[in-house]
Amino acid sequence: MRALIHDSFGEPEDVLHIADRPLPEPGPGQVRLKIVLSPIHNHDLWTIRGTYGFKPDLPAASGTEALGIVDALGEGVDGLTVGQRVATGGTFGAWAEYVVATAAGLIPVPESLSDESAAQLVSMPFSTISLLEFLSAKEGDWIVQNAANGAVGRMLAQLGAARGVNVIGLVRRSAGVDELREQGIDRVVATDDEGWRDRVAEITGGAHIAFGIDSVGGTSAGDVLSLLGEGGTLVAFGAMSSPTMEIASGDVIFKQATVKGFWGSKVIQTMDASTRGALFGELIQRVTDATLTLPVAGVFDAADAADAVRASNTAGRVGKVLLSF
C-alpha cells in the first residue's frame, strides 16, 4: 500500500514522500480502514517538523485524522461492519491507503454527512466543542478569541452562537472581517484598525468578558488577556506565530486572571464516554443542519503532498486541505 512517511524531521513539503508499506492486519479489538480522505492539520505539520508534543521514531508515518471504510475486522469487534464509513481523529499514520485503528475509538458516519465533512469531523470540531465544555461556558457568557478566521475560530463562533454563548473574534487584518461576515459571523474586530479596543467594547456593550482563547501567542496573547474582566480565564490553545505568550503581569495580578493550557487529545482521553457521545451527537446534528460549516479549500492526491502542504500554508485560506488515497 501507499503511505506518506518522512525519514527526517523538517519542512513537510521537503521531507514527506510516498513509500510502499505492507498491508496492516487488525489485531483483537481493531479494524482495518481503507482511507478515503484525510485533512492536513497544523499539529500534523508540527509533528513532521519535530516541534510538537509528540515526536515519533524515524522513519515516521504521518497524519492523525481520516474518513475511512471498514475493510477488515479483528477478533472480538462487534457493532461495526465491513463497508461501513467511520471517522477517526486519533489514529497516527492516517496518511496511508490502509490503517489499523482501535474499534472503540471510531465514529460511525451517518449518510447525511458528506465525505468531505466526515473527514474533518473529529479533530478540530471536537476539540472546539470540548473547549466550550472545558470552559463551562454558559448561555450569555462572553468569550474573546484571536485567530478568529482560522478553522477553530470559525467553529467556536458558530458553536457558541448555537449554544447562546457570545463569541467575539480578533483578526489581524481588516479583510478578515469581511471574510467572516460572508459566513454569517459578525462579531469580529481587526486589530490593525485604530481604536479596535473601543470597537470590542461597543460590540459587548461593556459586558464582562469571562474567557479568552489564544491561538497565536506573542503579543496577541496579551491583547486577549487585556480584554478580560476580573476573574477571567485565558486559555492557551495554540501558538501559530510564537511559542511564547507575552502577557502583562498587571493584567494577571489586578484582574486576578487564570491562565490555562488546553490540549484536545489529553482532554478527550479523560472525558467520560457519555459526554463524548453526546458531544459527537451534537456535532453531527450541527453539521447536518448547517449550523456548523466545514469548508474545504482543496483535495490533493497523496502523491502531491508537497503541493497540498503549500496550499494548507496559504495565508487567508478558507477551509481544510484534504489528502485523498
Contacts in CASP RR format, 6 or more apart in sequence:
PFRMAT RR
TARGET T0000
AUTHOR 0000-0000-0000
METHOD contacts of the structure
MODEL  1
MRALIHDSFGEPEDVLHIADRPLPEPGPGQVRLKIVLSPIHNHDLWTIRG
TYGFKPDLPAASGTEALGIVDALGEGVDGLTVGQRVATGGTFGAWAEYVV
ATAAGLIPVPESLSDESAAQLVSMPFSTISLLEFLSAKEGDWIVQNAANG
AVGRMLAQLGAARGVNVIGLVRRSAGVDELREQGIDRVVATDDEGWRDRV
AEITGGAHIAFGIDSVGGTSAGDVLSLLGEGGTLVAFGAMSSPTMEIASG
DVIFKQATVKGFWGSKVIQTMDASTRGALFGELIQRVTDATLTLPVAGVF
DAADAADAVRASNTAGRVGKVLLSF
1 20 0 8 1.000
1 21 0 8 1.000
1 22 0 8 1.000
1 23 0 8 1.000
1 96 0 8 1.000
1 97 0 8 1.000
1 98 0 8 1.000
2 18 0 8 1.000
2 19 0 8 1.000
2 20 0 8 1.000
2 21 0 8 1.000
2 96 0 8 1.000
2 97 0 8 1.000
2 302 0 8 1.000
2 303 0 8 1.000
2 325 0 8 1.000
3 18 0 8 1.000
3 19 0 8 1.000
3 20 0 8 1.000
3 21 0 8 1.000
3 61 0 8 1.000
3 93 0 8 1.000
3 95 0 8 1.000
3 96 0 8 1.000
3 97 0 8 1.000
4 16 0 8 1.000
4 17 0 8 1.000
4 18 0 8 1.000
4 19 0 8 1.000
4 61 0 8 1.000
4 62 0 8 1.000
4 63 0 8 1.000
4 95 0 8 1.000
4 96 0 8 1.000
4 302 0 8 1.000
4 305 0 8 1.000
4 323 0 8 1.000
5 16 0 8 1.000
5 17 0 8 1.000
5 19 0 8 1.000
5 21 0 8 1.000
5 59 0 8 1.000
5 60 0 8 1.000
5 61 0 8 1.000
5 62 0 8 1.000
6 12 0 8 1.000
6 15 0 8 1.000
6 16 0 8 1.000
6 17 0 8 1.000
6 48 0 8 1.000
6 58 0 8 1.000
6 59 0 8 1.000
6 60 0 8 1.000
6 62 0 8 1.000
7 15 0 8 1.000
7 17 0 8 1.000
7 58 0 8 1.000
7 59 0 8 1.000
8 15 0 8 1.000
8 58 0 8 1.000
9 15 0 8 1.000
9 48 0 8 1.000
9 49 0 8 1.000
9 50 0 8 1.000
9 55 0 8 1.000
9 58 0 8 1.000
10 48 0 8 1.000
10 49 0 8 1.000
10 50 0 8 1.000
11 49 0 8 1.000
12 44 0 8 1.000
12 45 0 8 1.000
12 48 0 8 1.000
12 49 0 8 1.000
12 62 0 8 1.000
12 305 0 8 1.000
12 306 0 8 1.000
12 309 0 8 1.000
13 305 0 8 1.000
13 306 0 8 1.000
13 309 0 8 1.000
13 310 0 8 1.000
14 306 0 8 1.000
15 48 0 8 1.000
16 48 0 8 1.000
16 62 0 8 1.000
16 305 0 8 1.000
16 306 0 8 1.000
16 309 0 8 1.000
17 305 0 8 1.000
18 302 0 8 1.000
18 303 0 8 1.000
18 305 0 8 1.000
19 59 0 8 1.000
21 96 0 8 1.000
23 32 0 8 1.000
23 98 0 8 1.000
24 32 0 8 1.000
24 98 0 8 1.000
24 99 0 8 1.000
24 100 0 8 1.000
25 32 0 8 1.000
25 72 0 8 1.000
25 100 0 8 1.000
26 32 0 8 1.000
26 72 0 8 1.000
26 73 0 8 1.000
26 74 0 8 1.000
26 77 0 8 1.000
26 100 0 8 1.000
27 74 0 8 1.000
27 75 0 8 1.000
27 100 0 8 1.000
28 74 0 8 1.000
28 75 0 8 1.000
28 76 0 8 1.000
29 74 0 8 1.000
29 75 0 8 1.000
29 76 0 8 1.000
29 77 0 8 1.000
29 102 0 8 1.000
29 103 0 8 1.000
29 104 0 8 1.000
30 74 0 8 1.000
30 77 0 8 1.000
30 100 0 8 1.000
30 101 0 8 1.000
30 102 0 8 1.000
30 103 0 8 1.000
31 70 0 8 1.000
31 71 0 8 1.000
31 72 0 8 1.000
31 73 0 8 1.000
31 74 0 8 1.000
31 77 0 8 1.000
31 80 0 8 1.000
31 86 0 8 1.000
31 100 0 8 1.000
31 101 0 8 1.000
31 103 0 8 1.000
31 106 0 8 1.000
32 70 0 8 1.000
32 71 0 8 1.000
32 72 0 8 1.000
32 74 0 8 1.000
32 98 0 8 1.000
32 99 0 8 1.000
32 100 0 8 1.000
33 66 0 8 1.000
33 68 0 8 1.000
33 69 0 8 1.000
33 70 0 8 1.000
33 71 0 8 1.000
33 86 0 8 1.000
33 88 0 8 1.000
33 91 0 8 1.000
33 98 0 8 1.000
33 99 0 8 1.000
33 100 0 8 1.000
33 101 0 8 1.000
34 68 0 8 1.000
34 69 0 8 1.000
34 71 0 8 1.000
34 97 0 8 1.000
34 98 0 8 1.000
34 325 0 8 1.000
35 66 0 8 1.000
35 67 0 8 1.000
35 68 0 8 1.000
35 94 0 8 1.000
35 95 0 8 1.000
35 96 0 8 1.000
35 97 0 8 1.000
35 98 0 8 1.000
35 99 0 8 1.000
35 325 0 8 1.000
36 66 0 8 1.000
36 67 0 8 1.000
36 68 0 8 1.000
36 69 0 8 1.000
36 85 0 8 1.000
36 115 0 8 1.000
36 119 0 8 1.000
36 324 0 8 1.000
36 325 0 8 1.000
37 66 0 8 1.000
37 67 0 8 1.000
37 68 0 8 1.000
37 115 0 8 1.000
37 116 0 8 1.000
37 119 0 8 1.000
37 299 0 8 1.000
37 322 0 8 1.000
37 323 0 8 1.000
37 324 0 8 1.000
37 325 0 8 1.000
38 63 0 8 1.000
38 65 0 8 1.000
38 66 0 8 1.000
38 67 0 8 1.000
38 94 0 8 1.000
38 95 0 8 1.000
38 119 0 8 1.000
38 322 0 8 1.000
38 323 0 8 1.000
38 325 0 8 1.000
39 65 0 8 1.000
39 66 0 8 1.000
39 119 0 8 1.000
39 120 0 8 1.000
39 123 0 8 1.000
39 124 0 8 1.000
39 320 0 8 1.000
39 321 0 8 1.000
39 322 0 8 1.000
39 323 0 8 1.000
40 308 0 8 1.000
40 309 0 8 1.000
40 312 0 8 1.000
40 320 0 8 1.000
40 321 0 8 1.000
40 322 0 8 1.000
40 323 0 8 1.000
41 63 0 8 1.000
41 64 0 8 1.000
41 65 0 8 1.000
41 123 0 8 1.000
41 124 0 8 1.000
41 320 0 8 1.000
42 240 0 8 1.000
43 52 0 8 1.000
43 64 0 8 1.000
44 62 0 8 1.000
44 63 0 8 1.000
44 64 0 8 1.000
44 95 0 8 1.000
45 309 0 8 1.000
45 312 0 8 1.000
45 313 0 8 1.000
46 52 0 8 1.000
46 53 0 8 1.000
47 53 0 8 1.000
47 54 0 8 1.000
47 55 0 8 1.000
47 56 0 8 1.000
47 60 0 8 1.000
47 62 0 8 1.000
47 63 0 8 1.000
48 60 0 8 1.000
48 62 0 8 1.000
54 92 0 8 1.000
56 92 0 8 1.000
61 92 0 8 1.000
61 93 0 8 1.000
61 95 0 8 1.000
61 96 0 8 1.000
62 93 0 8 1.000
62 95 0 8 1.000
63 92 0 8 1.000
63 93 0 8 1.000
63 94 0 8 1.000
63 95 0 8 1.000
64 89 0 8 1.000
64 90 0 8 1.000
64 91 0 8 1.000
64 92 0 8 1.000
64 93 0 8 1.000
64 94 0 8 1.000
64 123 0 8 1.000
65 87 0 8 1.000
65 88 0 8 1.000
65 89 0 8 1.000
65 90 0 8 1.000
65 91 0 8 1.000
65 94 0 8 1.000
65 119 0 8 1.000
65 120 0 8 1.000
65 122 0 8 1.000
65 123 0 8 1.000
66 87 0 8 1.000
66 88 0 8 1.000
66 89 0 8 1.000
66 91 0 8 1.000
66 94 0 8 1.000
66 99 0 8 1.000
66 119 0 8 1.000
67 85 0 8 1.000
67 86 0 8 1.000
67 87 0 8 1.000
67 109 0 8 1.000
67 115 0 8 1.000
67 118 0 8 1.000
67 119 0 8 1.000
68 85 0 8 1.000
68 86 0 8 1.000
68 87 0 8 1.000
68 88 0 8 1.000
69 83 0 8 1.000
69 84 0 8 1.000
69 85 0 8 1.000
69 86 0 8 1.000
70 80 0 8 1.000
70 81 0 8 1.000
70 82 0 8 1.000
70 83 0 8 1.000
70 84 0 8 1.000
70 85 0 8 1.000
70 86 0 8 1.000
71 82 0 8 1.000
71 83 0 8 1.000
71 98 0 8 1.000
72 82 0 8 1.000
73 80 0 8 1.000
73 82 0 8 1.000
73 103 0 8 1.000
74 103 0 8 1.000
77 103 0 8 1.000
80 86 0 8 1.000
80 103 0 8 1.000
80 106 0 8 1.000
80 108 0 8 1.000
84 108 0 8 1.000
85 108 0 8 1.000
85 109 0 8 1.000
85 115 0 8 1.000
85 118 0 8 1.000
86 106 0 8 1.000
86 107 0 8 1.000
86 108 0 8 1.000
86 109 0 8 1.000
87 106 0 8 1.000
87 107 0 8 1.000
87 109 0 8 1.000
87 118 0 8 1.000
87 119 0 8 1.000
87 121 0 8 1.000
87 122 0 8 1.000
88 94 0 8 1.000
88 101 0 8 1.000
88 105 0 8 1.000
88 106 0 8 1.000
88 107 0 8 1.000
88 122 0 8 1.000
89 122 0 8 1.000
89 123 0 8 1.000
89 126 0 8 1.000
90 101 0 8 1.000
90 105 0 8 1.000
90 122 0 8 1.000
90 123 0 8 1.000
90 265 0 8 1.000
91 99 0 8 1.000
91 101 0 8 1.000
91 102 0 8 1.000
93 99 0 8 1.000
95 302 0 8 1.000
95 305 0 8 1.000
95 323 0 8 1.000
95 325 0 8 1.000
96 325 0 8 1.000
97 325 0 8 1.000
107 121 0 8 1.000
107 122 0 8 1.000
107 280 0 8 1.000
109 118 0 8 1.000
109 121 0 8 1.000
110 284 0 8 1.000
110 288 0 8 1.000
112 284 0 8 1.000
112 288 0 8 1.000
113 121 0 8 1.000
113 284 0 8 1.000
113 287 0 8 1.000
113 288 0 8 1.000
116 294 0 8 1.000
116 296 0 8 1.000
116 299 0 8 1.000
116 322 0 8 1.000
117 287 0 8 1.000
117 294 0 8 1.000
119 322 0 8 1.000
120 294 0 8 1.000
120 296 0 8 1.000
120 320 0 8 1.000
120 322 0 8 1.000
121 283 0 8 1.000
121 284 0 8 1.000
121 287 0 8 1.000
121 294 0 8 1.000
124 151 0 8 1.000
124 152 0 8 1.000
124 155 0 8 1.000
124 320 0 8 1.000
125 155 0 8 1.000
125 283 0 8 1.000
125 287 0 8 1.000
125 292 0 8 1.000
125 294 0 8 1.000
126 268 0 8 1.000
126 279 0 8 1.000
126 280 0 8 1.000
126 283 0 8 1.000
127 152 0 8 1.000
127 264 0 8 1.000
127 267 0 8 1.000
127 268 0 8 1.000
128 152 0 8 1.000
128 153 0 8 1.000
128 155 0 8 1.000
128 156 0 8 1.000
128 159 0 8 1.000
129 159 0 8 1.000
129 279 0 8 1.000
129 282 0 8 1.000
129 283 0 8 1.000
130 264 0 8 1.000
130 267 0 8 1.000
130 268 0 8 1.000
130 271 0 8 1.000
130 279 0 8 1.000
131 152 0 8 1.000
131 156 0 8 1.000
131 213 0 8 1.000
131 235 0 8 1.000
131 237 0 8 1.000
131 262 0 8 1.000
131 264 0 8 1.000
132 156 0 8 1.000
132 159 0 8 1.000
132 160 0 8 1.000
132 163 0 8 1.000
132 165 0 8 1.000
133 275 0 8 1.000
133 279 0 8 1.000
134 235 0 8 1.000
134 262 0 8 1.000
134 267 0 8 1.000
135 143 0 8 1.000
135 211 0 8 1.000
135 233 0 8 1.000
135 235 0 8 1.000
137 143 0 8 1.000
137 160 0 8 1.000
137 163 0 8 1.000
137 165 0 8 1.000
137 210 0 8 1.000
137 211 0 8 1.000
138 165 0 8 1.000
139 163 0 8 1.000
139 164 0 8 1.000
139 165 0 8 1.000
140 164 0 8 1.000
140 165 0 8 1.000
140 166 0 8 1.000
141 165 0 8 1.000
141 166 0 8 1.000
141 210 0 8 1.000
141 211 0 8 1.000
142 166 0 8 1.000
142 167 0 8 1.000
142 168 0 8 1.000
142 204 0 8 1.000
142 207 0 8 1.000
142 208 0 8 1.000
142 209 0 8 1.000
142 210 0 8 1.000
142 211 0 8 1.000
143 156 0 8 1.000
143 160 0 8 1.000
143 165 0 8 1.000
143 166 0 8 1.000
143 167 0 8 1.000
143 168 0 8 1.000
143 209 0 8 1.000
143 210 0 8 1.000
143 211 0 8 1.000
143 212 0 8 1.000
143 213 0 8 1.000
144 167 0 8 1.000
144 168 0 8 1.000
144 169 0 8 1.000
144 170 0 8 1.000
144 200 0 8 1.000
144 209 0 8 1.000
144 211 0 8 1.000
144 212 0 8 1.000
144 213 0 8 1.000
144 224 0 8 1.000
144 227 0 8 1.000
144 228 0 8 1.000
145 153 0 8 1.000
145 156 0 8 1.000
145 167 0 8 1.000
145 168 0 8 1.000
145 169 0 8 1.000
145 170 0 8 1.000
145 212 0 8 1.000
145 213 0 8 1.000
145 214 0 8 1.000
145 215 0 8 1.000
145 224 0 8 1.000
146 169 0 8 1.000
146 170 0 8 1.000
146 171 0 8 1.000
146 213 0 8 1.000
146 214 0 8 1.000
146 215 0 8 1.000
146 216 0 8 1.000
146 220 0 8 1.000
146 221 0 8 1.000
146 223 0 8 1.000
146 224 0 8 1.000
147 153 0 8 1.000
147 170 0 8 1.000
147 171 0 8 1.000
147 215 0 8 1.000
147 216 0 8 1.000
147 240 0 8 1.000
148 154 0 8 1.000
148 157 0 8 1.000
148 169 0 8 1.000
148 170 0 8 1.000
148 171 0 8 1.000
148 180 0 8 1.000
148 185 0 8 1.000
148 188 0 8 1.000
149 171 0 8 1.000
149 176 0 8 1.000
149 179 0 8 1.000
149 180 0 8 1.000
149 188 0 8 1.000
149 316 0 8 1.000
149 318 0 8 1.000
150 215 0 8 1.000
151 319 0 8 1.000
151 320 0 8 1.000
152 215 0 8 1.000
152 237 0 8 1.000
153 169 0 8 1.000
153 213 0 8 1.000
153 215 0 8 1.000
154 180 0 8 1.000
154 183 0 8 1.000
154 185 0 8 1.000
154 293 0 8 1.000
155 292 0 8 1.000
156 167 0 8 1.000
156 213 0 8 1.000
157 167 0 8 1.000
157 169 0 8 1.000
157 180 0 8 1.000
157 185 0 8 1.000
157 187 0 8 1.000
158 183 0 8 1.000
158 185 0 8 1.000
158 286 0 8 1.000
158 291 0 8 1.000
158 292 0 8 1.000
158 293 0 8 1.000
159 286 0 8 1.000
159 291 0 8 1.000
159 292 0 8 1.000
160 166 0 8 1.000
160 167 0 8 1.000
161 167 0 8 1.000
161 291 0 8 1.000
162 286 0 8 1.000
162 291 0 8 1.000
162 292 0 8 1.000
166 187 0 8 1.000
166 204 0 8 1.000
166 207 0 8 1.000
167 187 0 8 1.000
168 187 0 8 1.000
168 188 0 8 1.000
168 189 0 8 1.000
168 200 0 8 1.000
168 203 0 8 1.000
168 204 0 8 1.000
168 209 0 8 1.000
169 187 0 8 1.000
169 188 0 8 1.000
169 189 0 8 1.000
170 188 0 8 1.000
170 189 0 8 1.000
170 190 0 8 1.000
170 191 0 8 1.000
170 196 0 8 1.000
170 220 0 8 1.000
170 223 0 8 1.000
170 224 0 8 1.000
171 177 0 8 1.000
171 180 0 8 1.000
171 188 0 8 1.000
171 189 0 8 1.000
171 190 0 8 1.000
171 191 0 8 1.000
172 190 0 8 1.000
172 191 0 8 1.000
172 192 0 8 1.000
172 220 0 8 1.000
173 190 0 8 1.000
173 192 0 8 1.000
174 190 0 8 1.000
174 192 0 8 1.000
174 193 0 8 1.000
176 188 0 8 1.000
176 190 0 8 1.000
176 316 0 8 1.000
177 188 0 8 1.000
177 189 0 8 1.000
177 190 0 8 1.000
179 316 0 8 1.000
179 318 0 8 1.000
180 186 0 8 1.000
180 188 0 8 1.000
181 188 0 8 1.000
183 293 0 8 1.000
187 203 0 8 1.000
189 196 0 8 1.000
189 199 0 8 1.000
189 200 0 8 1.000
189 203 0 8 1.000
190 196 0 8 1.000
191 220 0 8 1.000
191 223 0 8 1.000
193 199 0 8 1.000
197 226 0 8 1.000
197 227 0 8 1.000
200 227 0 8 1.000
208 229 0 8 1.000
208 230 0 8 1.000
209 227 0 8 1.000
209 228 0 8 1.000
209 229 0 8 1.000
209 232 0 8 1.000
210 228 0 8 1.000
210 229 0 8 1.000
210 231 0 8 1.000
210 232 0 8 1.000
210 233 0 8 1.000
211 228 0 8 1.000
211 232 0 8 1.000
211 233 0 8 1.000
211 234 0 8 1.000
211 235 0 8 1.000
212 224 0 8 1.000
212 225 0 8 1.000
212 227 0 8 1.000
212 228 0 8 1.000
212 232 0 8 1.000
212 233 0 8 1.000
212 234 0 8 1.000
212 235 0 8 1.000
213 224 0 8 1.000
213 235 0 8 1.000
213 237 0 8 1.000
214 220 0 8 1.000
214 221 0 8 1.000
214 222 0 8 1.000
214 224 0 8 1.000
214 225 0 8 1.000
214 234 0 8 1.000
214 235 0 8 1.000
214 236 0 8 1.000
214 237 0 8 1.000
214 238 0 8 1.000
214 245 0 8 1.000
215 237 0 8 1.000
215 238 0 8 1.000
215 239 0 8 1.000
215 240 0 8 1.000
216 238 0 8 1.000
216 239 0 8 1.000
216 240 0 8 1.000
216 241 0 8 1.000
216 242 0 8 1.000
217 236 0 8 1.000
217 238 0 8 1.000
217 239 0 8 1.000
217 240 0 8 1.000
217 241 0 8 1.000
217 242 0 8 1.000
217 243 0 8 1.000
217 244 0 8 1.000
217 245 0 8 1.000
217 246 0 8 1.000
218 241 0 8 1.000
218 242 0 8 1.000
218 244 0 8 1.000
218 245 0 8 1.000
218 246 0 8 1.000
219 246 0 8 1.000
220 241 0 8 1.000
221 234 0 8 1.000
221 236 0 8 1.000
221 245 0 8 1.000
221 246 0 8 1.000
221 247 0 8 1.000
222 245 0 8 1.000
222 246 0 8 1.000
222 247 0 8 1.000
222 248 0 8 1.000
222 251 0 8 1.000
224 234 0 8 1.000
225 234 0 8 1.000
225 247 0 8 1.000
225 248 0 8 1.000
225 251 0 8 1.000
225 252 0 8 1.000
225 255 0 8 1.000
225 257 0 8 1.000
225 259 0 8 1.000
226 248 0 8 1.000
226 251 0 8 1.000
228 234 0 8 1.000
228 251 0 8 1.000
228 255 0 8 1.000
228 257 0 8 1.000
229 255 0 8 1.000
230 255 0 8 1.000
230 256 0 8 1.000
231 255 0 8 1.000
231 256 0 8 1.000
231 257 0 8 1.000
231 258 0 8 1.000
232 255 0 8 1.000
232 256 0 8 1.000
232 257 0 8 1.000
232 258 0 8 1.000
233 257 0 8 1.000
233 258 0 8 1.000
233 259 0 8 1.000
233 260 0 8 1.000
234 247 0 8 1.000
234 257 0 8 1.000
234 258 0 8 1.000
234 259 0 8 1.000
234 260 0 8 1.000
235 259 0 8 1.000
235 260 0 8 1.000
235 261 0 8 1.000
235 262 0 8 1.000
236 245 0 8 1.000
236 259 0 8 1.000
236 260 0 8 1.000
236 261 0 8 1.000
236 262 0 8 1.000
237 261 0 8 1.000
237 262 0 8 1.000
239 245 0 8 1.000
245 259 0 8 1.000
247 259 0 8 1.000
251 257 0 8 1.000
252 259 0 8 1.000
268 276 0 8 1.000
283 292 0 8 1.000
285 291 0 8 1.000
286 292 0 8 1.000
287 293 0 8 1.000
287 294 0 8 1.000
294 319 0 8 1.000
294 320 0 8 1.000
295 318 0 8 1.000
295 319 0 8 1.000
295 320 0 8 1.000
296 319 0 8 1.000
296 320 0 8 1.000
296 321 0 8 1.000
296 322 0 8 1.000
297 311 0 8 1.000
297 312 0 8 1.000
297 314 0 8 1.000
297 317 0 8 1.000
297 318 0 8 1.000
297 319 0 8 1.000
297 320 0 8 1.000
297 321 0 8 1.000
298 311 0 8 1.000
298 321 0 8 1.000
298 322 0 8 1.000
299 321 0 8 1.000
299 322 0 8 1.000
299 323 0 8 1.000
299 324 0 8 1.000
300 307 0 8 1.000
300 308 0 8 1.000
300 311 0 8 1.000
300 321 0 8 1.000
300 322 0 8 1.000
300 323 0 8 1.000
300 324 0 8 1.000
301 323 0 8 1.000
301 324 0 8 1.000
302 323 0 8 1.000
302 324 0 8 1.000
302 325 0 8 1.000
305 323 0 8 1.000
308 321 0 8 1.000
308 323 0 8 1.000
309 321 0 8 1.000
311 317 0 8 1.000
311 321 0 8 1.000
312 320 0 8 1.000
312 321 0 8 1.000
END
